Amino acid sequence: MPLDGWKENLFQRYLTWKCRPARIRRHLRTTLPGSLPAGVEKTADRRKIRAAAVQVKLNLHKSPLQFADEMHRRVREAVDEGAVLVAFPEYNNLPLLGLLPGIEQMEESYREKAISPGKTHADEDKQQEDIKLTDVFHYMSPAVKPLVDAVFSSLAEAYKIYIMAGSYTLADNGSVVNRSFLYGPSGKMLGSQDKVHLLPIEEEWQLKRGDNFNTYDTTIGRLALPVCMDATYFETFRILEQNETDIVLLPIANQEEYNYWLALRGIWPRVQESRLYGVKSALVGSIAGLTFTGKSGIYAPLELTPEKDGILAEVKPHDREAMAVADLDLEALHELRHNDPWRDKNPALYRRYFPEIYLYK
Amino acid sequence: MIVTALSLQGINLNYLEKYCDDVSTLAKKHNSRLVVLPAHTATVLGFATKSITATVSEPVADNLENSSRQIWVEQYLESHSKLARSLDIFLAAGTLIEEKAGRSYNSAYCFNPSGELCTVQRQTHLTRFEHEVGLSRGEDLTLFDCDGLKAGLVVGNDAWHPEIGRIFGLKGADLLLHCDAREGELTCWSQASGMWAQVQQNQFWAVEAQLSAVIGDKVYGGSSAVIGPCEITPGQSGYLARGYPHSKYVTAELKEKARRQIKQKYPLLKLLNPEAYRDSLI
C-alpha cells in the first residue's frame, strides 16, 4: 500500500481536519446571501417542479473552501433560475484531487501514460505509477465524505431545495464504491445509491458494485439516483418504474470523445422505455489523462416534450460549464403511464425467461 | 451478408406476379441474402390484388370472410416460399393472423433459401388496439439459423419493449428482423426509442422493415432501417442504412467480424449485474 507511510498518515489527518464540517458550514454561512428564495414548499406543485442539471467543468481545487464556494456558486445559479431540484455529476470528487500536494506532477505522469502507453518511466516516476487511483480515493475518503456532506447539507438547507450531490468514490468496508447522495430541504441526507453497473476500468480499479436500486419519497415525487453506466441497462429504469419512481437523477462522467449518438444511448432511451423523467448531470474536462465529455439535460417521454423529441432541456456545449433547466409535470407523467396505448406487459413471457436468462451471459 | 428491408413503396402491388418480379429485381440488384418485409404486407397486397375484402392483419369472426382470407393466406405464404427458394434468400414475409386453439396471434413468418418456413414468431406485447380486436400475446421467443448467424423475428410493438431485445440478446441473437407498420408518421425519435435502443444495449444487428402504404383510411408512413452498434456505423449513428417515409427500401452489408470485435471490446452483456434484479423483473 503506497499511501500508508507516516508522512501520508499525517497529511491525511491534516486534510481531514481542513475538511471538517464545522469549518465548512461556518464558511458557507458567511457567504450565503441575506435574503434567500422560498425554496420548495411542503406541498409542492406537482405540475411544475423546476429541475436543474448542472454541468461541471473539471478544475482542481486547492482548498476545501474553494470547492464549497464553487458548489455554492452552481447551486445559487440554479436557485436563481427557480430550481427546487438540482443535480451534480458523477465523480464530483475528482476536483478535490487538487487538495493533494504534488497532484500536478502525478496528473502529468498519468496524462503522459495515457498519451504514450508504452513509454518507459524514470525510476522516480515509477513510485507515482504504483499509486493507483483507487488508492487515492481510499486515502482521501475520510476527508471527502464529511466535506461533501457539510457542503450539500448546508446548501440544501439554506435554499430549502433538494440536491443530488453527484457521485463520489469513497471507501466502504475495505472497498471503494461509486456512490451518489441526495439531500433534502431540511439539510438531512435522504439517501444514497452505489453504482450497480461498473465500467471495465472501474472493475479494473476493483470498485465494489451496488446490488439494489433505492428510491426516496419527497415532496416533489419519488426520486432515484442511479449512476452513469446504470442507464446503459433497461433493467435499472424498469425496476425504478415498477417502484413508481417519478424522477431519475443520473450523475454521469463519460470518458469518450463527444458524439451525439453515443451520448444518446444512456438515459434518453431508458426514459422512453420506462416512462419517467430523467435529469442527467455531466462532468466535463480532463484530468490524469482521462477526458470526460457530455451534455447535461432533462428528458421525458416523447409525448411530454414540446418537440416530441424526448428532450425538455439540454445544454449546448459538451466540454464547458453549463446548466439545463426545465419544469417537470408529475400529473402528466402519471396520466401517461395509466393511459398509454402502446405499453403492455407479458408476465407469462417474463416468468419463462427471467431471471434464468441472465445465466446465459 | 447483404440485407434489404422494404417499405412497399414503389412496388407493384396490383398483381401478385408483378409484385414478386419487383421484389426479385430488388433482391438481385443488391445481391441480398436476406429480405425483410413490413407488417401487414399480406393485407396490402391482398387488397390491391382484390384477393380479399377484409384485412388479414386482424381476427375476423365472419366465416365467409374467414374462408376467403384462408385461401389468400395460403396463396401468400406459398408465393413467398417460392420467392425465397428462387432467389436463394431468407425472406421475412411480414405478419399474418395465426389462429391456434381458439386464440389469434399476430405472427411474423420467415422462409429460408429452401423455401421452408424456418420460424413463426408471435407478437408478445400488444397495443391497446390489438387487445381490443381480440389478439393474444405470444409467450416464447425463438432463434433460427441464418447463414451461421442466430436470428430472431421482432413483431410490431415488441420493438418498444426492451425485455424482448434482452431475452434475444442473452439467448445469443446476432441479428433481429423487425416487421412493423405504425399508423401516422414514425418520427426519428420514436424509431430511435425502439429497435435502435435495443440494438445499442444488446449489440446485435437489426433489419427493420416499416410499412409505407395506405390501408383503408389508415396511413402508414414508416421508414425502414438497418441498425448496428454505434461504434461500427457511419458517424457512429447506429444506422448502416436509413430510409425516409417514402423510401422504397434500404440495404446494407453486415460486417460480422466488426460487430464481434466491438462486443469483445465493450462486453455490455457481461457487465450486467443480475444480482441487482434477480427477483424484480417478473
Interface residues (C-beta under 8 A of the other chain):
Chain A: V196 H197 L198 L199 P200 E203 R209 G210 D211 N212 F213 M229 T232 Y233 F234 E235 R238 I239 Q242 N259 W261 L262 L264 R265 W268 P269 Q272 E273 L302 K308 D309 G310 P341 W342 R343 D344 K345 N346 P347 A348 L349 Y350 R351 R352 Y353 F354 P355 I357 Y358 L359 Y360 K361
Chain B: T124 H125 L126 T127 R128 F129 H131 R137 G138 E139 D140 L141 N157 W160 H161 P162 E163 R166 I167 L170 K171 G172 T187 W189 S190 A192 S193 W196 A197 Q200 Q201 C230 G235 Q236 S237 G238 Y266 P267 L268 L269 K270 L271 L272 N273 P274 E275 A276 Y277 R278 D279 S280 L281 I282
